[in-house]
Amino acid sequence: MKGVVDQTFVAKTSGAQSLMARALVQTWAVILLLGAWYLWVRKSGLNRIVMVTPLAVARELIHNPGQYVQPALHTIAVALFGMGGGLICGLALAIITWMSRMIAGLTIPLALLLTSVPVVCLIPVLTRIFGYDDRTVFVTVIILCFLPGFVFASAGLRAMPPMTREYFFVQGASRWSQFARLALPSAVPSLAVALRVLSVQSVLSALIAEFLMQTGGLGFMIATSTADLAMDQALAASTITIFIALTLHFFTTLVQRAVLKYHN
């Protein structure tokens, strides 16, 4: 009995050590960066209105967590809405260009032109159209998330198995039947990849839009905290943004794996 207990203890200990080693391998760069950040601030003697240490950021998050809840929820809502909207709009344009080469020649250059315009130039125009509120923020994030969704959806619609399109053509299948039964199912893995890519880009786009529009969210909080020289609050809001992006990336990666497993 004692031998069984010892073996169980050894197995649990080795499992915990393996888990710690894996966590250290995955986070050593972050730990090194935080250490370098702390030493740089301490040795340079910078004023706290210029830069603070990671410990100051941690204290701010521990002592005042409530003031970040509402801005974080706002940023999450904007990111999710923009991610979904950008993916849907990209898929819609990809379907249109798949259906008609003539429309593809007309719309693709315009889409590329729209996404290449700097956000700072887009926001004044969008503000005139949608107003100075969250609607403009949502539309801005959708535009910024549109191109990856379109690229991955277009590639997926054309990633059909070899000779399947010719087989459908020989069988007299209509264009719509080829799309519904062949092209769209083939695009599902690419759409899952697009969802994972947009999980991070949507958070960054939401932060940029909120920072420029200043209608709410963590981007607005970073802008006001920087203007008030409260660097601990600005960096705390940035830390929460990173956590949100990593969380969304984690869950969308699980979705992608499940889709690929089911599709394969």
KOLDONU-652181 format. One record per residue (C-alpha): x negated, y, z negated; residue in one letter. Coordinates in steps of 0.05 Angstrom, whole numbers, padded with zeros to 5 digits, always signed. Example, Ala and Ser with C-alpha at 12.3 -4.5 7.8 and 13.67 -1.06 7.14 Angstrom:
BEGIN
-00246-00090-00156A
-00273-00021-00143S
This chain:
BEGIN
+00000+00000+00000M
-00056+00047-00018K
-00090+00033+00049G
-00027+00051+00086V
-00021+00116+00048V
-00094+00133+00062D
-00085+00119+00136Q
-00023+00163+00138T
-00060+00219+00102F
-00119+00213+00150V
-00072+00214+00210A
-00036+00277+00185K
-00103+00311+00169T
-00131+00295+00238S
-00067+00320+00270G
-00069+00385+00232A
-00143+00395+00250Q
-00128+00381+00323S
-00071+00432+00322L
-00116+00484+00289M
-00172+00471+00339A
-00123+00478+00397R
-00096+00543+00369A
-00167+00569+00359L
-00185+00552+00431V
-00124+00589+00457Q
-00130+00651+00413T
-00205+00661+00404W
-00206+00717+00455A
-00151+00754+00418V
-00186+00745+00351I
-00251+00770+00381L
-00216+00830+00411L
-00183+00848+00345L
-00249+00842+00308G
-00284+00886+00359A
-00227+00936+00355W
-00232+00939+00278Y
-00308+00947+00278L
-00306+01000+00332W
-00255+01043+00295V
-00292+01035+00228R
-00361+01049+00256K
-00342+01107+00301S
-00305+01144+00245G
-00248+01164+00289L
-00190+01202+00259N
-00125+01163+00252R
-00091+01211+00300I
-00139+01185+00353V
-00141+01111+00337M
-00124+01065+00279V
-00147+00996+00259T
-00107+00932+00271P
-00095+00929+00196L
-00060+00997+00199A
-00016+00971+00255V
+00000+00908+00214A
+00017+00951+00152R
+00064+00993+00195E
+00100+00931+00220L
+00106+00902+00149I
+00129+00966+00115H
+00176+00993+00168N
+00204+00934+00208P
+00275+00961+00211G
+00259+01021+00255Q
+00234+00976+00311Y
+00295+00930+00314V
+00341+00975+00355Q
+00288+00998+00405P
+00265+00926+00413A
+00336+00902+00428L
+00344+00959+00478H
+00279+00939+00514T
+00299+00865+00514I
+00367+00882+00544A
+00336+00926+00598V
+00283+00873+00614A
+00334+00816+00619L
+00382+00858+00661F
+00326+00881+00707G
+00297+00810+00713M
+00365+00781+00732G
+00383+00839+00777G
+00316+00839+00813G
+00319+00764+00824L
+00390+00767+00850I
+00376+00825+00897C
+00312+00792+00921G
+00349+00727+00934L
+00406+00764+00970A
+00357+00799+01017L
+00319+00734+01028A
+00383+00699+01048I
+00401+00755+01096I
+00332+00753+01128T
+00335+00676+01132W
+00402+00680+01168M
+00381+00732+01219S
+00312+00748+01247R
+00337+00815+01274M
+00361+00837+01206I
+00296+00812+01176A
+00257+00858+01223G
+00299+00917+01201L
+00303+00905+01126T
+00235+00878+01106I
+00196+00942+01124P
+00247+00984+01086L
+00243+00938+01026A
+00167+00941+01025L
+00170+01017+01032L
+00218+01023+00974L
+00176+00980+00927T
+00111+01016+00947S
+00138+01085+00925V
+00109+01104+00856P
+00158+01101+00799V
+00145+01173+00781V
+00171+01194+00850C
+00231+01147+00847L
+00259+01169+00780I
+00277+01241+00799P
+00316+01215+00859V
+00350+01159+00819L
+00367+01209+00764T
+00404+01252+00814R
+00444+01192+00838I
+00458+01154+00773F
+00449+01207+00720G
+00400+01217+00663Y
+00418+01155+00623D
+00406+01081+00618D
+00436+01067+00687R
+00374+01099+00719T
+00329+01057+00674V
+00366+00993+00695F
+00361+01010+00769V
+00287+01028+00762T
+00272+00961+00731V
+00312+00924+00784I
+00272+00959+00839I
+00206+00942+00805L
+00227+00869+00797C
+00257+00863+00866F
+00195+00849+00908L
+00170+00786+00870P
+00240+00758+00872G
+00245+00770+00946F
+00177+00741+00961V
+00188+00677+00922F
+00259+00668+00947A
+00237+00677+01019S
+00181+00627+01011A
+00228+00577+00977G
+00281+00582+01032L
+00228+00564+01083R
+00197+00508+01041A
+00242+00454+01068M
+00218+00382+01073P
+00185+00364+01140P
+00232+00348+01198M
+00295+00361+01156T
+00313+00424+01194R
+00305+00388+01260E
+00348+00331+01235Y
+00404+00380+01215F
+00399+00413+01282F
+00404+00347+01319V
+00465+00329+01277Q
+00498+00394+01298G
+00499+00426+01230A
+00517+00500+01228S
+00471+00554+01203R
+00512+00560+01139W
+00510+00485+01128S
+00434+00484+01136Q
+00429+00540+01085F
+00477+00510+01033A
+00453+00438+01038R
+00379+00446+01056L
+00348+00515+01048A
+00380+00537+00982L
+00364+00472+00944P
+00293+00475+00971S
+00287+00546+00942A
+00305+00527+00871V
+00233+00512+00848P
+00209+00578+00878S
+00264+00615+00842L
+00242+00583+00777A
+00171+00607+00789V
+00198+00677+00805A
+00236+00677+00739L
+00172+00661+00701R
+00133+00715+00738V
+00188+00767+00727L
+00193+00751+00652S
+00130+00791+00640V
+00137+00842+00696Q
+00208+00860+00674S
+00184+00878+00604V
+00128+00921+00632L
+00176+00954+00681S
+00226+00967+00625A
+00171+00998+00583L
+00149+01044+00640I
+00221+01065+00655A
+00236+01079+00582E
+00171+01117+00574F
+00186+01162+00633L
+00261+01171+00622M
+00258+01173+00545Q
+00329+01150+00536T
+00313+01096+00485G
+00275+01032+00474G
+00203+01017+00456L
+00178+01058+00514G
+00213+01119+00486F
+00185+01103+00417M
+00114+01098+00445I
+00123+01166+00480A
+00149+01202+00418T
+00099+01169+00371S
+00041+01189+00416T
+00067+01260+00419A
+00072+01261+00343D
+00001+01233+00337L
+00028+01172+00300A
-00017+01121+00333M
+00001+01066+00283D
+00074+01070+00305Q
+00056+01073+00379A
+00010+01012+00374L
+00061+00975+00331A
+00114+00986+00385A
+00063+00962+00437S
+00050+00899+00395T
+00124+00884+00393I
+00128+00893+00468T
+00072+00842+00478I
+00109+00794+00432F
+00173+00802+00472I
+00136+00790+00538A
+00102+00728+00511L
+00168+00701+00483T
+00204+00711+00549L
+00146+00679+00587H
+00148+00619+00540F
+00222+00606+00550F
+00220+00618+00625T
+00161+00570+00630T
+00204+00517+00596L
+00260+00531+00646V
+00211+00525+00704Q
+00185+00459+00678R
+00255+00432+00670A
+00274+00454+00740V
+00212+00424+00771L
+00221+00359+00733K
+00294+00354+00755Y
+00277+00374+00827H
+00220+00325+00833N
